[in-house]
Amino acid sequence: MSGLAVPPIIAALGALGIIVAPLHPASAAEDTTVKAFAAWQGGGQLFPTAPKEVTFVGALSGTVYVETEKGPLESGKLVCPAMVKINLEDGSQTGTGRCTITAADGAQVFGDISCTGIRLVGCDGQFTLTNGTKRFQGISGGGPVTIRSDFSQVSAVSETSAQQDARGIIFWPALHYTLP
């Protein structure tokens, strides 16, 4: 969650399933590890929550791609509501989020993300697949995740909050998933 990056990233795992599931019969189990990423845009609000601390509450969305032998393949749409706590003195941050990745056929993958890092540098953590719908029902797995962001535009909303817009990337270097 670099900057105020919202924990995004369940998308990659879901994306992998989105690509592989159509190639196999529904009754066959699938156990795979993929590399995936999503370019995202997001926004939310910053609230002072302690002396020298702010908390970002918002969401990010984007397109998930899974790396294949022939290059990145679009695999789904990602949406992640998230919350990131930022220390204003040293830039450290911790974040959590819940993500949904939706394939073109409407099947969805759900996941949780958590990370720690330094604002504007990156947020490293874990992505855990929690379930899915349709052909992804019962999906499980997860892996390491890194979120980077360019939190640029901050607009005052009131004396107690500010609007924050950002964009960035989330990537899963080794996202493992199992489909029943």
N, C-alpha and C positions, 0 to 999 in steps of 0.2 A: 504494500500500500504506500508506495512512495507518494510524497506530497500527502494529500489526504485521500489517496487512492482507496476506493471502496473495494472490499474484498470480492472480487469477481472471480471467480473463475471456476466453476463447475462445468463450464461450457466445454472444455476440451474433452473431458471424459465422456460427456454426453455425446459430443460430436463423434468420438470414435465409435461408439455404439451405433450412432446414426449411419455411419458408413458401412460397418461390418454386418450389422443385423440383417439387412435386406439380402445379403449374399448367402445366408444359411437358413436352414429350416427352423421354424419357431421352436421345435422340440429339442434341437441341439444346443448344448451349453456352449457359451463363448467365454474364453478367458484370454485377454489381450492387454498389451501395454502399448500406448501410443504417445507421440509427441503432438501437442496441440497449442494453439494460441488464439487470442481474440484481441482485435483492436476495439477499443471502447470509448464512449463519450458518456459523461455523466454530470450530475449536478446535485446540489443539496444545500444545506445550511450549516454554518459554523456557529456553535454556541460556546460561550465561556462556561466551563464546568468546574474550574478550580483556579486558584491563583497560578498564573503562567501556564494554563492548560485550556485547550479548546477541544470540542468534540464535533466531528463532522457527521451529519446524518443525511443520507441521500441514497442515490441509486446510480448504477452504471448499466449501459446496454451496448451491445455490439454484435459482430458476426464472429462465429467460432470457425476456425480452420484446423484441419488435421493434416499433418505432414504425411505425404505418400511418396512412393518412388518417383512419381511424376510431378512432384511439387505440392503446394498446399491445396486442399480440397475443402470448399465451403461445406460446413456440416450442420449449421444451426444458428439460431438467434439466442443470445444470452441476455438475461436481465438479472441484476443482483442488487437488492436493497442491502445497505451496509452502514456500519457505524465505526468510526476511527477516532481514537483518542490521541491527541498530539500534545507533546510537551513543548512549549514555546521557547524554553531555554536551550535545550540541546537538540531539538528536532526529532526526538525518538517518538515512535508511534506504535500503537497496537490496534488491530482491526479485526472485525468479524463480519460475516455476511452470509446470506442465504441466496443461492442462485438457482435459476431455472434456465435450461437450454431446451429450445423447442425446434424439432426437426421440421422439414418441409411438409411431412405427412401429419403433423400435429402431435406426434409422440413426444413426451417430455422426459427430461432427466433433471433430478433435484440434487443439490449438494450444498454442503456447508464449507465455508472458508474461514481460516484464521491466519493472521500473520503478524510479524513484528519487523520493524525496520527503522529507517531514518527518512524523514520527510524529504522529498525531491530526489532521493537516491533509489529507494526500492523497499519493498516489504516482502519478506520471504516467509513461507509458512506451509500449511497443509490444506489440502482439498480433500473432502470426504464425500463420496457419493452416498446419498441417503435413500433414494428410491426413484421410481419412474412410473410413467403411464404407458399404456398400450404395449408395444414391443419392448419397452425398457422397464416394465414392471418387474421389481425384484432386483434391479441392477445394484451392484455393490462394488466397492473399491475406493481408490483415491491415489494420492501421491503428492509430491512436493509441488508448490506453486510459487511463482514470483509475480508481483504486481508492480508496474512502474507507471508513473503518471506525470503529467504536466499540468499541475493545478495553477492556472493562470489568472483567471478573472474572478476577483472578489468585489462584490458590490454591497454596500451597506444597506441593510433592510430595516434595522432598528438599532437602538442603543445596545440591545442584548443579543443580536444575531446578525449574520452577514450571509449573502448568497454566494456560493462557490461553484464555478464551472470548471470542468477538467476533461482531459482526454488522456489516453495511455494504452498500455498493452498488458495483457496477462498471459503468462505462458506456463505450460505444464511440460517439463522435460521428460517425464516418465509417468504418465497417467495410466494406472492399471485398473481394469474393470472386469467384472464377471457378470454375465447374463445367464440366468437360469435356463 
